[in-house]
Amino acid sequence: MAKYLLAYHGGGMPDTPEEGQKIMAAWTQWMGGLGTSLVDPGNPIGPITTVASDGRASQGGGANPVTGYSVIEAPSLEAAVKMADGCPIFASGGSVEVGETFAAM
């Protein structure tokens, strides 16, 4: 079975501890629903710097920077996309980029 990277874009930090608990509960429930397909639950991503081919670094990661990631296993890209359905990032207007990974080395 192939592995897929779920790259999260958008979202934000909760305004209150109570909101943070609600958000974490939603993520825990959604990830629990992925079962054994969840290979790596991942983490949020903090400040981003993009390094260009000429070595110049720019802060911020562009117009839509990655804010977190997870890795899942699925039989196809279509199945992986369906598994992203219901992701809590959508509640805050975020998105999920789904891409198949492959062993290059």
C-alpha positions in Angstrom: 0.0 0.0 0.0 1.3 3.5 -0.8 2.0 6.2 1.6 0.5 9.7 1.2 1.5 13.0 2.7 -1.3 15.1 4.0 0.0 18.7 4.0 -2.2 21.1 6.0 -2.5 24.7 4.9 -4.2 27.4 6.9 -5.9 27.2 10.3 -4.7 29.1 13.2 -4.0 29.1 16.9 -7.0 29.0 19.3 -8.0 32.1 21.1 -8.7 30.4 24.4 -7.6 27.2 26.2 -11.2 25.9 25.9 -11.2 26.4 22.2 -7.8 24.7 22.1 -9.2 21.6 23.9 -12.1 21.5 21.4 -9.8 21.6 18.4 -7.5 19.0 19.9 -10.5 16.7 20.6 -11.6 17.1 16.9 -8.1 16.2 15.7 -7.9 13.2 18.0 -11.3 11.9 16.9 -10.6 12.4 13.2 -7.1 10.8 13.4 -8.6 7.9 15.5 -11.0 7.3 12.6 -8.1 6.8 10.3 -7.1 3.7 12.3 -4.1 1.8 11.2 -3.9 3.8 8.0 -2.3 6.6 10.0 1.4 6.0 9.7 2.6 9.3 11.3 0.2 11.7 13.0 2.6 14.5 12.2 2.8 17.9 13.9 2.0 21.5 13.4 4.7 23.5 11.6 6.0 26.8 13.0 7.7 29.7 11.3 8.8 28.9 7.7 11.7 30.0 5.7 11.9 29.2 2.0 15.4 28.7 0.5 15.6 29.4 -3.3 18.0 27.7 -5.7 20.3 30.7 -5.5 20.6 30.3 -1.8 18.5 33.3 -0.9 16.1 32.7 2.0 12.7 34.4 2.4 10.5 34.3 5.5 6.9 33.2 5.5 6.6 30.3 3.1 4.7 32.1 0.3 1.0 32.8 -0.1 -0.2 29.5 1.4 2.4 28.0 3.7 2.3 24.5 5.1 1.0 24.6 8.7 1.2 20.9 9.5 1.4 17.4 8.2 0.5 13.7 8.6 1.3 10.5 6.7 -1.2 7.8 5.9 -1.3 4.6 3.9 -4.0 4.1 1.3 -4.6 1.9 -1.8 -4.9 4.9 -4.1 -4.8 8.6 -4.3 -8.5 8.7 -4.5 -8.8 6.7 -1.3 -6.3 9.0 0.4 -8.3 12.0 -0.7 -11.5 10.4 0.8 -9.6 9.8 4.1 -8.8 13.6 4.2 -12.6 14.2 4.3 -13.7 15.6 7.6 -10.2 16.9 8.6 -10.6 19.5 11.3 -8.5 22.0 9.3 -11.6 22.6 7.2 -13.5 24.1 10.1 -11.1 27.1 10.1 -11.1 27.6 6.4 -7.9 25.6 5.8 -7.1 22.9 3.2 -5.3 19.6 2.8 -2.9 18.8 0.0 -2.7 15.1 -0.6 0.3 13.6 -2.4 1.7 10.1 -2.9 5.2 9.6 -1.6 7.7 7.0 -3.0 11.0 5.6 -2.1 13.7 7.3 -4.2 16.7 5.8 -2.4 
